[in-house]
Amino acid sequence: MNDQLFGRSGSSRTSRASGGASARIYTDLRDRIVRLELPPDTTLDRSELAVQYDVSQSPVREAMLRLEQDGLIKSFPQSRTVITRIDVSRIREEHFLRVAVETEVVRQLAESADPVIVTKLKGLLRLQEALVGDVEQADLFKQLDEAFHEALFEGVDQVNLHRHIVARSGHLARVRTLDLPKKGKMRAVLEGHKAIVDAIAAGDATAAAEGMCRHLSGTIERLPGLRDERPECFS
């Protein structure tokens, strides 16, 4: 019996270790794809990735399955796995989802106008403001942008929903990567965040929702120009 118990315990530990490795690989690969470090049409080799991450092929396979569910890669049986091009129809779906959910999030935050949440949001704005105009800090600015939106969801106790939306917004995230280095984009993002926080602090739910809608629509409005500049990234 003890051998059986030990066997099950060992198997459980192995499963947890594999799951942890898979999550780590998924997160890293997704980040590299979204930042366009791994651009569309790049071929991913499972064996090479296993060596790169110093793991067996099993967690790599699990991570790639998740990326395929997110629409960021496509596997061709007995052939190859490639990073997908940015799909405009997916962008519009992802944008619709974000607007629908995040306008409701800020509406609820404004209705409560919790000063603790407002203070946290203003702290993130100060960090962002220090980076405005410095294109070399675009990646850090983007991380702070993501932290700002995550903090909004935390404020209404919906962190898991935020994770779900992030996982389903990979195409939109890649477009934002193309858009962020544009002149004036950092300032526009910051001003959008400020308007949202001011409305939340004032308890104005309508202004908060309208501000979020405007904030999330900027990249979509510039989409035609981005496609013209980087046609190789789009399907």
Secondary structure as UniProt FT lines:
FT   HELIX           2..34
FT   TURN            35..36
FT   TURN            40..41
FT   STRAND          43..44
FT   HELIX           46..53
FT   HELIX           57..69
FT   TURN            70..71
FT   STRAND          73..76
FT   TURN            77..79
FT   STRAND          80..83
FT   HELIX           88..112
FT   HELIX           115..129
FT   TURN            130..133
FT   HELIX           135..137
FT   HELIX           138..155
FT   TURN            156..157
FT   HELIX           159..167
FT   HELIX           170..179
FT   TURN            180..181
FT   TURN            183..184
FT   HELIX           185..202
FT   HELIX           205..221
FT   HELIX           223..229
FT   HELIX           231..233
//
